[in-house]
Amino acid sequence: MIDPLIVESIFDSMADCLIVINHDGEVLFSNRNSDQILGFSPETIREKGLGLTFFLVDENYDFNQILINAIWEKRIHDYKEVDYLHPGGELKRLAATTSYLMDTQQEEDRLIGFVALFRDITEIHMLREREKRLNDEKQRIAKEKIRSLNKLAMGVAHEIRNPVVTIGGFANRIIKTNRNSDEIRQYAMNIMDGVRRLEDVVDQMYDCANLPLI
């Protein structure tokens, strides 16, 4: 049989906070890291219980709900990330996991309590939030660039189309005027070919400028 002191030493060496609760909500065990992560010593948590230790702080409603769900709703394998107001005034971000504690020595496995594991992920959460803000800013800048390019494309297309229409009109008159020589009319037809190509380019610019923003 494993020495209980060895088991307790193993639990105390964990980087996470471990709280063991029986099916009535009584705290059976809390490891040493509860002081650093939750701001309460294992002795305080065991002596005062969950209600007096945690449930009186309204700001920690989501944190408290994890323990309540585990005890009264018997939820297990729940994983949540919640804010936790440390007694020292620091707002932490905790990853919480709850699971069953079963007595397997009987003929039928019997539920005897729950295990709640809390990990301080404040720095990871801050990095995630910073990355999210950076991504949001990059998307905003990208959309602003697209809007600017759309406006530029619309402006350029408009400025090109007006003189192109005028040039095309004059070239068409030259082609239809019989007194012009075949050579001049051929020049005008070449101009009309260029006008049509420019009109195609202008249409493409309008199409690009009217594309919806992602």
Phi, psi and omega in degrees: 000138182286136179297126180304328179294326178292317179299315180297321178296322178296314180296322181290339180274354180292148177283341181265165174268129181242127176234128178252128186234138175277177187291349177265359180092005179279136180282120180268327184201147172215133182276172188297334184287352177298329181295315182286317186277315185258345178085012178229138179288157177303323181295317180297316181295319181291319185286315184274337182080174183293319185300306183285334181279316189242321195288348181278351181263105184297328182296341181258033182304311183297321178296312181299325182297329178298314179292319180296316179297322181294319185279306189269330178260356177054042176278137178227168181054028175278136174233124178220152172245123186225156172280147180221122178275107180292144179306335178282358178098353181278135176270118181252161172246122184244143170260123185243134177229133177239150180208167179288154167237112188247147171265107184262007182276344180274172178297322174244135178300133184239133178287122180243353178166198185221157175242129176243127183242127182238131179238135178279110180244028183304312182295318179297317180297318179296321177295319177299313181296320179296317178296321179296316179297320179296318179295319178298319180293320178297319178294321179297316180295319179298318179294322178296321178295319179296316178300317180296318179294323178298315179296320179296316181297319179296318180295314180296316180300318180295317181292328179283318187298318183302306179292329179296319178299317180296314179298318179296322179296315179295318180297320179296321177296320179298319181295322186275349180277116186292332183287349176282145181289162178301324181295317180293319178296326178294321175300318180295322177295322176297320177298318179298323176299316178296322178298316180297320178296319178296321178296323176297317179298317179299316178300319179295322178294320176298317180299315180295320182293336182265005177294139180290150177287142179282000000 
